[in-house]
């Protein structure tokens, strides 16, 4: 049981880091899409 108790916090930390990186990538992608749309608007395609 002691081993599991030692490992669990690490696993939780790893999961947290993964979620953070995934959400960060999502935000990055969204901001790129928005800036792309703005560029299209400025050029007059839409």
N, C-alpha and C positions, 0 to 999 in steps of 0.2 A: 504493500500500500504506500509506503514512503516513496518508492520510486515513481509511482503514478502521480503522487502529490508534487514531486519535483518537476515532472515532465509537463503536467497540465498547464501551468502558467506560461511555459515556453510555447506550447501549442497555441494557446489563446493569443499570445503576442504575435505569432506568425500569422494567424488568421486575421488579426487586426491590421497588420501591415499590408496584407494582401488586399483587404477590403479598401484600405486607404489608397493603395496604388491603382486599383481598378476604378474607384470613383474619381481619382485625379485624372486618369486617362480619359474617362468619360467627359469630365468637365473640359479638358483640353480639346477633345474632339468637337464638343459642342461649340466652344469659342471659335474654333477654326471654321466650322460650318457657318456660324453667324458672320464672321469677318468675310468669308467667301460670298455670302448672300449680300452683304453690304457693298462689296466690290461690284457685284453684278448690278445692283441697284444704281450705283454711281455711273457705271458704263451705260446703263439703260436697257439691259436685256429683259428685265422684268417689268 
